[in-house]
């Protein structure tokens, strides 16, 4: 029977396993980060359409949000990979980015909409009476208030997106979860590998939380410096 050090060596070092794990983490982070960027940009547009005074436009945006928020992310991913981009020269990770960006945008657009609705309209109107343009009132009054409301939910949406990426192995992408599964099959040590996978995802998630905590601390410090 192998000692614990020998067992850990076989699991994490033999055949460059740790390098494969690092590569899997890289793929997971790449898909997550790109999906957050593109999804957030798209969400701004969807949110703008959602709050439009034109009933037809607002209804279309609401339908987009409702369909994507209610659809299993794995099925959305498979539709993008096997149907929409079936004959596309795009790589599997980029197709995954498109799928996740679309799904993420629906959730973030709704976060944005509810955040804007929660802002103090009276302050915006007061700014306009003081000579602020519509855009100045938005960026200096409405937007900062909306960020305060949206930030905690937005960071949770990013962590949820990170968790969603764990199913990309279904479309031939070797991400962190796929690597963990492959090493499990090779070593027949599911407990150690599954715990390792959970710990790695937790570490990434808390890095995200830490980044948002740092940003929030800087924002609060900046506000304190204004007084």
HUHU-V173770 format. One record per pair of residues at least 12 apart in sequence whose ideal C-beta (glycine too) atoms are under 6 Angstrom apart, sorted by the first residue. I is the first residue (numbers start at 1). GAP is how many residues later the second one is. Records with the same first field share a line. If there is no record, write none. Layout:
BEGIN
I->GAP, GAP
END
This chain:
BEGIN
11->176, 178
17->166
20->159
21->158
24->151, 152, 155
25->151
27->148
28->137, 147, 148
31->62, 65, 66, 134
32->129, 130, 133
34->63
35->62, 65, 66, 69, 126
36->122
38->63
39->62, 65, 66
40->68
42->63
43->62, 65, 66
46->15, 59, 63
47->62, 65, 66
49->12
50->63
65->41, 44, 45
68->35, 38
69->37, 38
73->30, 91
74->93
76->23, 27
77->22
80->15, 18, 19
81->14, 90
92->79, 80, 81
93->80
96->72
104->57
107->50
111->39, 42, 43
115->31, 34, 35
116->30
118->31
119->23, 26, 27
123->18
124->13, 17, 18
127->14
155->57
158->50
159->46, 49
180->13, 17
END
